[in-house]
Amino acid sequence: MWKQLCVCVLSAAVALSGGVANAQTFGIETHNNLMPASGGMAGASLTRPQDLQSAINGNPATLRQFSGTQFSFGGAWADAEYRVNQTANVLPAIGVTMFDATSDTPGALLGNIGLTQEVDTFGLPATLGMGLISNAGAGVDFRDVPASNGTSAHYLALDLMTAAGVDLTDQISVGASFAIGTSYLDGPFVDLGGMTPDYGVRFSVGANYQVTPDTSLGAYWQSKKNFEFKNAALVMGGTPVDVAFDHPMNVGVGLANSSLMDGRLLLAADAVYKLHSEADTLKALYKDQWAVQIGSQFAATDRVHLRCGYAWNENPMKDAQPVSIGGVTLPNGIPAVSYVQGQFAAITQHRITAGLGIRDALPGVDVDVFAGYAFQETDSLGATLVTVDNNYWVGFGTTWRFGGRATNDTSLTP
């Protein structure tokens, strides 16, 4: 019984890993990597987003680039081969021995929906937005491997967001957003545990500056999102304890230019800094992380837009320390922390993307598709060797415009 309870303690921490098993994330968060148009531009979208979901979820000041009333529905499928090789028997307290296996968890289906409404007709230079955003979602499953003692973990995060952007001058806009997020974690080891939900809130503020008719600069700040999963772990003796978990604070800046090829080529680059060191649970597993996203969009015709992108991020994995994870102290010390890290090693550093946008596929209806691939990475975390391979994602979006220009217009004119 003692061994099973220790396993459940570890499972609660491992459960937080599920959202990072796929390579489209930075840490545990997808940012705008799975949005209809930004997905083809490696997520670059902090100053010139080409879909309204990216404006709602990223820099809210950019909402001013969407006119009239627009509604967009998008979705993505993300998958990866996640392999763990436990190379030494260093976890006797939880019954995990040496094994080498690939997770059985299938890919994740994630949806992103957005609505924007320009309110200039009421005398206000503002645009409002609402969205239902998939912030993270995936999992790992080694229950078919006896030596893993039932290791399995899943994590899903959804945000209901409201946002507004306002013009201060012809060149400067500012914005803010508010999100209520619900997350679900499930880390049952040998049926000891179950799905645990919680709710958290998050704020973002941003600004966008049109430096020249062809060049714009944007920046945003996003607060932490705090969760406390009630009775999510069992300690020795069967006493349930809460697990504290935060999505990290993020700071980002973006630059875009459309002066080349008679304005038909848009180049964009974003830099995002993630403060994992301030986030409960993640601070025990990750160090602070930089991510860079570079994307381009070429207007092949007035209706057809071709996109491509490249993204790089730092490997955030840190040297394991004998610390608690979210308030839970694990048995076996550092080897146990390394094992938890090995269940959600966000080690992918290089990815490429491509996309296609068709304006007025039907009158007033735009269609976007995208795909991405992340290159294989391997990392050794103590006795836990992790390989992430065959990482890909595909997605689409359909946008209905009522009285507004196309969201993927290369022009800077609102």
C-alpha positions as CSV (number, residue, x, y, z in Angstrom):
1,M,0.0,0.0,0.0
2,W,2.8,2.4,0.9
3,K,4.4,1.8,-2.5
4,Q,1.1,2.4,-4.3
5,L,0.5,5.7,-2.5
6,C,4.0,6.9,-3.3
7,V,3.3,6.1,-7.0
8,C,0.2,8.3,-6.8
9,V,2.2,11.2,-5.4
10,L,4.5,11.0,-8.3
11,S,1.6,10.6,-10.7
12,A,0.1,13.9,-9.7
13,A,3.2,15.7,-10.7
14,V,3.6,13.6,-13.9
15,A,0.1,14.4,-14.9
16,L,1.0,18.0,-15.4
17,S,3.2,16.9,-18.2
18,G,0.6,15.9,-20.6
19,G,0.3,19.2,-22.4
20,V,3.9,19.3,-23.5
21,A,4.4,16.0,-25.2
22,N,3.9,17.6,-28.6
23,A,6.5,19.7,-30.3
24,Q,4.4,22.7,-31.2
25,T,4.6,24.0,-27.6
26,F,7.0,26.3,-25.9
27,G,7.2,24.8,-22.4
28,I,3.6,23.6,-21.9
29,E,1.9,26.4,-24.0
30,T,1.0,26.4,-27.7
31,H,0.9,30.3,-28.0
32,N,-0.2,31.0,-31.6
33,N,1.5,28.0,-33.2
34,L,-1.8,26.3,-34.0
35,M,-3.8,29.3,-35.3
36,P,-5.3,29.2,-38.8
37,A,-2.8,31.6,-40.5
38,S,-0.1,32.1,-37.9
39,G,0.3,28.3,-37.9
40,G,1.9,28.5,-41.3
41,M,4.2,31.4,-40.2
42,A,5.7,29.5,-37.2
43,G,3.3,31.4,-34.9
44,A,4.8,34.9,-35.7
45,S,1.9,37.2,-35.0
46,L,2.6,39.8,-32.3
47,T,2.4,42.9,-34.5
48,R,0.7,41.7,-37.8
49,P,-1.5,38.7,-37.1
50,Q,-3.1,37.2,-40.1
51,D,-6.0,35.6,-38.2
52,L,-8.2,37.0,-35.5
53,Q,-7.6,34.2,-33.0
54,S,-3.9,35.2,-32.9
55,A,-4.8,38.8,-32.0
56,I,-7.2,37.7,-29.3
57,N,-4.7,35.2,-27.8
58,G,-1.5,37.2,-28.4
59,N,-1.1,41.0,-28.5
60,P,-4.7,42.5,-28.0
61,A,-3.6,45.8,-29.5
62,T,-3.6,44.2,-32.9
63,L,-7.3,43.7,-32.8
64,R,-7.5,47.1,-34.5
65,Q,-6.4,45.5,-37.7
66,F,-9.7,43.6,-38.0
67,S,-12.6,45.6,-39.4
68,G,-16.4,45.0,-39.4
69,T,-17.6,41.7,-37.9
70,Q,-15.5,38.6,-38.3
71,F,-15.9,35.1,-37.0
72,S,-13.4,32.3,-37.4
73,F,-13.4,28.6,-36.5
74,G,-10.2,26.7,-36.6
75,G,-8.7,23.4,-35.5
76,A,-5.5,21.4,-35.5
77,W,-4.3,17.9,-35.0
78,A,-0.9,17.5,-33.3
79,D,1.1,14.3,-32.8
80,A,4.5,13.0,-31.8
81,E,6.4,9.9,-30.9
82,Y,7.5,10.3,-27.3
83,R,10.0,7.7,-26.2
84,V,11.4,7.2,-22.6
85,N,14.3,5.0,-21.8
86,Q,14.7,4.5,-18.1
87,T,18.3,3.4,-18.0
88,A,18.7,2.5,-14.3
89,N,16.7,1.1,-11.3
90,V,16.8,4.2,-9.2
91,L,13.1,4.5,-8.3
92,P,12.4,1.6,-5.9
93,A,9.9,3.5,-3.8
94,I,7.4,3.8,-6.7
95,G,8.1,0.5,-8.3
96,V,9.5,1.8,-11.6
97,T,12.3,-0.3,-13.1
98,M,14.3,-0.1,-16.3
99,F,12.3,0.1,-19.5
100,D,12.5,1.6,-23.0
101,A,9.1,2.4,-24.7
102,T,7.2,4.8,-26.8
103,S,4.0,6.5,-25.4
104,D,0.7,5.0,-26.6
105,T,-1.1,8.3,-26.3
106,P,-2.7,9.4,-29.6
107,G,-2.3,12.9,-30.9
108,A,-4.3,15.9,-29.7
109,L,-7.2,17.5,-31.4
110,L,-7.3,21.2,-30.5
111,G,-9.9,23.9,-31.5
112,N,-9.6,27.7,-31.6
113,I,-12.6,29.9,-32.2
114,G,-12.7,33.7,-32.4
115,L,-15.1,36.6,-32.9
116,T,-14.2,40.3,-33.5
117,Q,-16.5,43.3,-33.7
118,E,-15.3,46.8,-34.8
119,V,-17.2,49.5,-32.8
120,D,-16.0,52.6,-34.7
121,T,-19.6,53.1,-35.9
122,F,-20.4,54.1,-32.3
123,G,-17.8,56.8,-32.3
124,L,-15.2,54.6,-30.6
125,P,-11.9,53.7,-32.4
126,A,-12.0,50.2,-30.9
127,T,-12.4,46.5,-31.7
128,L,-13.7,43.9,-29.4
129,G,-12.8,40.2,-29.4
130,M,-13.9,37.0,-27.8
131,G,-12.4,33.5,-28.2
132,L,-12.3,29.9,-27.0
133,I,-8.6,29.0,-27.2
134,S,-6.9,25.6,-26.6
135,N,-3.9,26.6,-24.5
136,A,-2.3,23.2,-24.1
137,G,-3.3,19.6,-24.6
138,A,-1.6,16.2,-25.0
139,G,-0.5,13.3,-22.9
140,V,1.8,10.3,-22.3
141,D,0.8,6.7,-21.6
142,F,3.1,3.8,-20.7
143,R,0.5,1.6,-18.9
144,D,1.2,-1.3,-21.3
145,V,4.8,-1.4,-20.0
146,P,4.9,-3.4,-16.7
147,A,8.2,-1.9,-15.7
148,S,6.7,1.6,-15.7
149,N,4.2,0.6,-13.0
150,G,1.3,2.2,-14.9
151,T,2.9,5.6,-15.8
152,S,0.2,7.7,-17.6
153,A,-0.5,11.4,-17.7
154,H,-2.8,13.8,-19.5
155,Y,-3.3,17.5,-19.4
156,L,-5.7,19.9,-21.1
157,A,-6.1,23.7,-20.8
158,L,-8.8,25.8,-22.4
159,D,-9.2,29.6,-22.2
160,L,-12.4,31.6,-22.6
161,M,-11.0,35.1,-23.6
162,T,-12.4,38.6,-24.0
163,A,-10.2,41.3,-25.4
164,A,-10.3,44.9,-26.7
165,G,-8.0,47.1,-28.8
166,V,-8.2,50.9,-29.0
167,D,-6.5,53.4,-31.3
168,L,-4.7,56.2,-29.4
169,T,-3.4,57.8,-32.6
170,D,-3.2,56.9,-36.2
171,Q,0.0,55.1,-35.5
172,I,-0.4,53.7,-31.9
173,S,-2.9,51.2,-30.6
174,V,-3.2,49.6,-27.2
175,G,-5.2,46.6,-25.9
176,A,-6.0,44.3,-23.0
177,S,-7.4,40.8,-22.6
178,F,-8.9,38.8,-19.8
179,A,-9.0,35.0,-19.8
180,I,-10.8,32.5,-17.6
181,G,-9.1,29.2,-18.0
182,T,-10.1,25.7,-17.1
183,S,-7.6,22.9,-16.9
184,Y,-7.9,19.1,-16.3
185,L,-5.2,16.9,-15.2
186,D,-5.3,13.1,-14.9
187,G,-2.4,11.0,-13.7
188,P,-3.7,7.6,-12.6
189,F,-1.1,5.1,-11.7
190,V,-2.6,1.6,-11.3
191,D,-6.0,3.2,-11.0
192,L,-5.0,5.4,-8.0
193,G,-6.2,8.8,-9.1
194,G,-8.6,10.5,-11.5
195,M,-9.2,13.6,-13.6
196,T,-9.0,16.8,-11.5
197,P,-10.3,20.2,-12.8
198,D,-9.5,23.7,-11.7
199,Y,-10.0,27.3,-12.9
200,G,-7.7,30.2,-13.2
201,V,-7.6,33.8,-14.6
202,R,-5.0,35.6,-16.7
203,F,-4.5,39.1,-18.0
204,S,-2.6,40.5,-21.0
205,V,-1.8,44.0,-22.1
206,G,-0.2,45.1,-25.3
207,A,0.7,47.9,-27.7
208,N,1.3,48.2,-31.4
209,Y,3.2,51.0,-33.2
210,Q,3.1,51.6,-37.0
211,V,6.7,52.9,-37.4
212,T,6.4,53.5,-41.1
213,P,3.7,52.6,-43.7
214,D,5.5,49.3,-44.2
215,T,6.9,48.5,-40.7
216,S,5.2,47.8,-37.4
217,L,6.4,47.0,-33.9
218,G,4.3,45.3,-31.2
219,A,4.8,44.1,-27.6
220,Y,2.8,42.4,-24.9
221,W,2.9,41.2,-21.3
222,Q,0.9,38.2,-20.1
223,S,0.4,37.3,-16.4
224,K,0.7,33.9,-14.8
225,K,-2.3,31.7,-14.7
226,N,-2.6,30.1,-11.2
227,F,-4.2,26.7,-10.5
228,E,-4.5,24.7,-7.3
229,F,-5.7,21.2,-8.1
230,K,-7.6,20.0,-5.0
231,N,-6.8,16.6,-3.5
232,A,-4.8,15.8,-6.6
233,A,-2.1,13.8,-4.9
234,L,-2.1,11.1,-2.2
235,V,0.7,11.1,0.4
236,M,1.7,8.2,2.6
237,G,-1.2,7.2,4.7
238,G,-3.7,8.2,2.0
239,T,-3.9,11.9,3.0
240,P,-4.9,13.9,-0.1
241,V,-3.0,17.1,-0.8
242,D,-3.4,19.9,-3.3
243,V,-1.0,20.5,-6.2
244,A,-0.1,24.1,-7.0
245,F,0.5,24.7,-10.7
246,D,1.0,27.9,-12.8
247,H,1.2,28.7,-16.4
248,P,4.2,31.1,-16.6
249,M,4.4,34.8,-17.1
250,N,5.2,35.7,-20.7
251,V,6.7,38.8,-22.4
252,G,6.9,39.2,-26.1
253,V,7.9,41.6,-28.9
254,G,7.2,41.4,-32.6
255,L,8.5,43.2,-35.7
256,A,7.0,43.1,-39.2
257,N,7.7,44.6,-42.6
258,S,5.9,44.5,-46.0
259,S,8.1,46.8,-48.2
260,L,9.5,44.0,-50.4
261,M,8.0,42.8,-53.8
262,D,5.7,45.8,-54.1
263,G,4.2,45.1,-50.7
264,R,3.3,41.5,-51.6
265,L,5.8,40.0,-49.2
266,L,5.2,40.2,-45.4
267,L,8.1,39.3,-43.1
268,A,7.5,38.9,-39.4
269,A,9.6,38.0,-36.4
270,D,8.6,37.5,-32.7
271,A,10.7,36.9,-29.6
272,V,9.0,35.5,-26.5
273,Y,10.5,35.1,-23.0
274,K,8.8,32.6,-20.6
275,L,9.5,33.0,-16.9
276,H,9.2,29.4,-15.7
277,S,11.2,30.3,-12.6
278,E,8.2,32.1,-11.2
279,A,5.7,29.4,-11.9
280,D,4.7,26.7,-9.3
281,T,5.5,23.2,-10.4
282,L,7.3,24.3,-13.6
283,K,10.0,26.1,-11.7
284,A,11.1,22.7,-10.4
285,L,11.4,21.3,-13.9
286,Y,12.2,24.1,-16.3
287,K,14.4,27.2,-16.4
288,D,13.4,30.5,-18.1
289,Q,13.2,30.1,-21.8
290,W,13.6,32.2,-25.0
291,A,11.6,31.4,-28.2
292,V,12.0,33.1,-31.6
293,Q,9.4,32.8,-34.4
294,I,10.1,33.9,-37.9
295,G,7.4,33.8,-40.6
296,S,6.6,35.1,-44.1
297,Q,3.6,35.5,-46.3
298,F,3.6,36.0,-50.0
299,A,0.6,37.2,-51.9
300,A,0.9,35.1,-55.1
301,T,-2.4,36.6,-56.3
302,D,-4.9,38.9,-54.8
303,R,-6.7,35.9,-53.4
304,V,-3.9,33.3,-52.7
305,H,-1.4,33.7,-49.9
306,L,1.6,31.4,-49.4
307,R,3.2,31.1,-46.0
308,C,6.2,29.5,-44.4
309,G,8.1,29.9,-41.1
310,Y,10.8,28.7,-38.8
311,A,10.8,28.7,-35.0
312,W,13.6,28.1,-32.4
313,N,13.4,27.9,-28.7
314,E,15.8,27.2,-25.9
315,N,15.8,23.8,-24.3
316,P,14.2,24.7,-20.9
317,M,15.1,21.5,-19.0
318,K,17.2,22.2,-15.9
319,D,19.3,20.0,-13.6
320,A,17.1,18.2,-11.2
321,Q,17.1,19.4,-7.6
322,P,15.8,17.7,-4.5
323,V,12.7,20.0,-4.3
324,S,9.0,19.5,-4.1
325,I,6.9,19.8,-7.2
326,G,3.8,21.9,-6.7
327,G,4.0,21.3,-3.0
328,V,4.4,17.5,-3.4
329,T,7.7,15.9,-2.1
330,L,8.5,12.9,-4.2
331,P,10.1,9.7,-3.0
332,N,13.6,8.8,-4.3
333,G,14.7,12.5,-4.4
334,I,16.5,13.7,-7.5
335,P,15.9,10.5,-9.6
336,A,12.2,11.0,-9.1
337,V,12.3,14.6,-10.2
338,S,14.3,13.6,-13.3
339,Y,11.7,10.9,-14.0
340,V,8.9,13.5,-13.8
341,Q,11.0,15.8,-16.1
342,G,11.3,12.8,-18.5
343,Q,7.5,12.6,-18.8
344,F,7.2,16.1,-20.2
345,A,10.6,17.0,-21.6
346,A,9.9,20.1,-23.9
347,I,13.2,19.5,-25.7
348,T,12.2,20.3,-29.3
349,Q,14.2,23.3,-30.5
350,H,13.8,23.5,-34.3
351,R,10.6,23.5,-36.3
352,I,9.4,24.5,-39.8
353,T,5.9,25.4,-41.0
354,A,4.0,26.1,-44.2
355,G,0.6,27.3,-45.0
356,L,-1.9,28.5,-47.6
357,G,-4.6,31.1,-47.4
358,I,-7.4,31.6,-49.9
359,R,-9.4,34.9,-49.6
360,D,-13.1,34.7,-50.8
361,A,-13.1,31.0,-51.3
362,L,-16.8,31.7,-51.1
363,P,-18.0,35.4,-51.1
364,G,-16.9,36.8,-47.7
365,V,-15.4,33.5,-46.6
366,D,-11.6,32.9,-46.2
367,V,-10.0,29.5,-45.8
368,D,-6.5,28.8,-44.3
369,V,-4.6,25.6,-43.9
370,F,-1.2,24.9,-42.4
371,A,1.3,22.2,-41.4
372,G,4.4,22.0,-39.3
373,Y,7.2,19.6,-38.5
374,A,9.7,19.6,-35.6
375,F,13.1,17.9,-35.8
376,Q,14.1,15.0,-33.6
377,E,15.6,15.8,-30.2
378,T,17.1,13.7,-27.5
379,D,18.0,14.7,-23.9
380,S,19.4,12.8,-20.9
381,L,17.7,13.7,-17.6
382,G,19.5,11.7,-15.0
383,A,18.8,8.1,-15.6
384,T,15.8,9.1,-17.9
385,L,16.7,9.4,-21.6
386,V,14.0,11.1,-23.7
387,T,13.6,11.2,-27.5
388,V,10.9,13.2,-29.3
389,D,10.5,12.3,-32.9
390,N,8.1,12.3,-35.8
391,N,6.5,15.6,-34.6
392,Y,4.0,17.1,-36.9
393,W,0.8,19.1,-36.8
394,V,-1.8,20.1,-39.4
395,G,-4.7,22.5,-39.1
396,F,-7.2,24.7,-40.8
397,G,-9.4,27.8,-40.3
398,T,-12.5,29.2,-41.9
399,T,-13.3,32.9,-41.4
400,W,-16.6,34.7,-42.2
401,R,-16.4,38.4,-42.8
402,F,-19.4,40.7,-42.5
403,G,-18.6,44.3,-43.6
404,G,-14.9,43.9,-43.1
405,R,-11.8,43.4,-45.2
406,A,-10.0,40.0,-45.3
407,T,-8.0,39.2,-42.2
408,N,-5.0,38.0,-44.3
409,D,-4.7,41.3,-46.2
410,T,-1.0,42.3,-46.5
411,S,-2.0,46.0,-46.3
412,L,-1.5,47.9,-43.1
413,T,-4.7,49.8,-43.6
414,P,-7.3,48.8,-40.9
